[in-house]
Each structure stands twice: as structure tokens, then as C-alpha cells.
Amino acid sequence: MATAVSTPTSTPVATEEDITQVVVLDAALLVRDECNAREHDTKPDEKLITSVKEIGVEEPISVRPRPDGTYGVFKGWRRAQAAQVANATAEAEGRPVRTVKAYVREDLVGRDGWTRFLSLVENDHREGMSAHDTLRAQELALIDMSAVDRRTAAKALGVGRNAAKQARAAQKLDDATLRRTAAGGMDLEQTAQLAEVSDVRGAETRLLRALQRDHEEGGGGRGHWDQEMALLRAEQADAEARTNAVEELEVAGIPLLGTVGYGPKDPSRPLAELTTGLGAPLTEDNHKGCPGHSARMDEEHRPVWHCADPAAHSHKVRPKPKQPKTEEDERRAEERARTVACNRAWKAAAGPRQEFIRRLVRGRTLPEEARQFDQRIVLDLPRFYGKWADKQRTETLALLLGATDPKRDAPSQVAAGFPKNRLANVLFAQVAAAFEDDIRGPKQFDTARMAHVCLWESPNLLQASYLLLESLGQADNGSYQLSEVEQQAVASHRPTTSAEADSDTDASNDASA
């Protein structure tokens, strides 16, 4: 994976350009330095060997002296090997051997991290270095450096402060995937995030599509990327929950029945539909000793207890009229699947939304729209705000204020670190935390309608106005985007543009005429 590299304006060690003397070395004294970034495809090709046989090594290599009198090559190891091959041929043919010009970097002895970094920069500009070698070199070089060296190297490589950790994570991907991510414009952080969810089917395609949408909108935002990552993480967590549930059944020795489909009739039945031979209800406890004791998983990955073959084990089916499957049944099944998907998406959207609020809170100046919003809530004191205060749930508030450990750090302690002129930021964090608690679950009871409603279908006006603060992210180069399920929730609450209002008026006039 290619990495953009710019020359540092200053480095804590001398550069090769500062070393005016080029030393001539015996090729037999050259060995591969353990900090050479290239670990694969290290052998010289025939073209290079032929060139060195004819004219020698024209460009000086870079080496570090070793205690045993040899020199470790961290730049130009393939050229050094080509010189060794050429010299072996010359000796066999009775011709004189050639020496190799080199920069001897005594200043790098004991400085493995910086040596690996210089080797990485050299090889990254040459063809043939694998993406895995690049990532591994970045990781090891940055880990081995001092804080001063690491800042300079990270700036030169165009990566962030967590580059070593991200490079380690990205190595999970194969070379073909790494080449595609580089071609698609993913940076190191995004490549590491792809590696995190790479076991989710279609993750690479979905993230590349989201990245393209962010690029098309311009401004350098990553709102679509963040929302897609949140969905992928939710799907991954859902799959892990199922895997754990299945493993628990396996440990308990309980068979997991397959999905009912076409083919031979499935004899299994849920225990809720069965009784004992004498008509007593069957439960998990009194059915455990039955050889047919088994289970299927529901949408939340909870076991639904079954008997694999009730007739064979003398169980009776509870008498009830058989209802034929209708179009209404199919519609309900589709609606249930949609509800499960929307509930999962609603929960996943909380992550990017809270990170967006956190950025607003930690900014130097709180946007005026956010300041007016939190002022209105604090002064109007809507009911949900007081209910949140009574619950004393402070973890989300600590998170929005920027706490390192939200579970441990008290919001008051975190807020004490804010300058006096950022009181509005702190109040906005408190208001946002109350809203986050209010919309935490995808379903809640609506006292006005005296019924449970799904927030992704019918948020109230205040909840929608909080979600519509998304406009602040749009103004900030698209740094935040509402997820699809949130867009669906606020669609009817979006303010009408003047053009839409005129269109509605014209349509109304036409209808009257």
C-alpha cells in the first residue's frame, strides 16, 4: 500500500546528504540489516545482476557498522546482493572483483526505529515492496522510536499518532485487498477499520462505496464512512452474539436445529405447542431428559426450546385450529424483519452521532445554532430532561465532554478543565446527554397516543430537532451525516424550503381551481 511521503523539514539525525564522504566497501562484508523494511521479494532479479556485472553499483547503498566488522545494509540490499553475485562470477572467471560505494551511518547504531523508518521511505518509493512489508515496517519503526523521532516520522509518512496500532491492525488484510483499498483512496486509519470488520460479508464494497460518496460531496468529510462503519460493527456484534449463543448450546450438549425450508417435512415442534402424554405442559426443565431436546434461535439469538421428533418421544401436540398461511402472515413476517433491521441500525447510529456531538463540545467555539438549542432546553425544562437528571446517568455526559474513561471520570471533573468562556459547550454536552438517554432505545411509550412507537418511524418534535442538528456537520465539510434510519425518522420534520412551499401553494391553488 503506497504511502505519501514528504521530506521532514528537520530530523533528529544527520541525513545522507550531510555526509560528504562515500566509503568503498568489500561486498563480502555486506549483510542484510535486521531493520531493513523489505522482508519479502528481497532477491535481485536477473536484470539487476546483469547491470551490476557490467557497470557495478552506481548509486551508493546505506549501511550501519556491526560489532563483528560487517555492515548491515538497510538501503540497497538487493544491489548489494547483485554485487556479491557479480563478484562470485568474476572470481570464478579470474577477473577482478568490484567494491561497493556506501554511506556508513555510524549515527544510526542503536537507533533501530529510525533506521527502519529510513529503509521504509527508500523502499516505499521503489516498485515491488509488498503492502504487508510497508505496514509492518511502519508499525515496528514507530514503536521503536522516541517520542521526538515518532512525531517527525509520522509527519513524514503522512499518518496520525495511532499509526503503529493501525498498521498492525491493517496487516490482517491480504495484499490484494490492501491494493484495492489504496486504489479506492482509503487512508491508514480507514484501512485498519476495514480490517476490524473484514469478516462481515460485503464490508469492503460497502465501505468503498461510502468513501466514494464522501469524496463526491467534497470537503474532506467522512460522514457516510462513519455511518457505514457503525452499521458494520453492529452486524459484527450481532453475528458474534449468535456465535456465542450457539457455543453455549454446544457446551450444554443441546443440538441446534437448522432453518425450516423446502424438502422433507420437519417433524420438530416448539415446546410451547406440545404436552406430555398426559396433557401436562412441556418446559425446558421437564424436557431436558428427552432425547429430542433441542433449540432454534430467535431474532435476538435466544434459544426457543424444541423437541426434534415429538411423535417418537410420546409427546402430544396442543389442540388448536390450523391457520393457513395468508398474505397477511407474509406481510407481518416482512414487517418483523424490517423492524429488527431498523432497531439494529438505530442503535448503531448512536456511535457516530455521539462522536459528532463530542467534536462540537470540544471545539473552541460552539456553533450558534447549538448554543440556542441547549439554551432553549435548559430554560423550557421539558419533561424528559428532568427524568434524565433523576436517573443520574453520567457516563454519556462524561463521554461527550471528552473523558478518557467515561465509566470512571466524573463529568464535573472533566468540565473543570474547560476554559471559562466555554460554559455553553458544557451545557450543550449536558443537554445532548439527556437527549441521548431519551432516544437510547428504538422503541418507547408515547403518553400522548398511549401506545408504544418506534422512534425511527415517529420521533416527537424535540427528538427530531435534536437529530436535525446534523446540519452543523453538513456545514463542517460534511463531517457528519445522519444514517439512513435517522433520515427516515426526521423526514417529516425537516423544514420546508421556500421552493417546496411555493410548489405546495401552486398545487393547492390548482386543486381549488
Sequence and secondary structure as in RCSB ss.txt:
>XXXX:A:sequence
MATAVSTPTSTPVATEEDITQVVVLDAALLVRDECNAREHDTKPDEKLITSVKEIGVEEPISVRPRPDGTYGVFK
GWRRAQAAQVANATAEAEGRPVRTVKAYVREDLVGRDGWTRFLSLVENDHREGMSAHDTLRAQELALIDMSAVDR
RTAAKALGVGRNAAKQARAAQKLDDATLRRTAAGGMDLEQTAQLAEVSDVRGAETRLLRALQRDHEEGGGGRGHW
DQEMALLRAEQADAEARTNAVEELEVAGIPLLGTVGYGPKDPSRPLAELTTGLGAPLTEDNHKGCPGHSARMDEE
HRPVWHCADPAAHSHKVRPKPKQPKTEEDERRAEERARTVACNRAWKAAAGPRQEFIRRLVRGRTLPEEARQFDQ
RIVLDLPRFYGKWADKQRTETLALLLGATDPKRDAPSQVAAGFPKNRLANVLFAQVAAAFEDDIRGPKQFDTARM
AHVCLWESPNLLQASYLLLESLGQADNGSYQLSEVEQQAVASHRPTTSAEADSDTDASNDASA
>XXXX:A:secstr
        S  SS  GGG    EEEEGGGEEE TT S  SS S  HHHHHHHHHH   S EEEEE TTS EEEEE
 HHHHHHHHHHHHHHHHTT    EEEEEE GGGTT HHHHHHHHHHHHHTSTT  HHHHHHHHHHHHHHS HHHH
HHHHHHHT  TTHHHHHHHHTTS HHHHHHHHHTT  HHHHHHHHHTTTSTTHHHHHHHHHHHHHHH TT  HHH
HHHHHHHHHHHHHHHHHHHHHHHHHHTT  B     SSS    EEGGGEE TTS B  HHHHTTSTTEEEEE TT
S EEEEES TGGGT EE         HHHHHHHHHHHHHHHHHHHHHHHHHHHHHHHHHHHHSSS  HHHHHHHH
HHHHH  HHHHHHHHHT  HHHHHHHT SSTTTS HHHHHTTS GGGHHHHHHHHHHHHHHHHTSSSEEEETTTT
EEEETTT   HHHHHHHTTHHHHHHTTT     HHHHHHHGGGS   HHHHHHHHHHHHHHH 
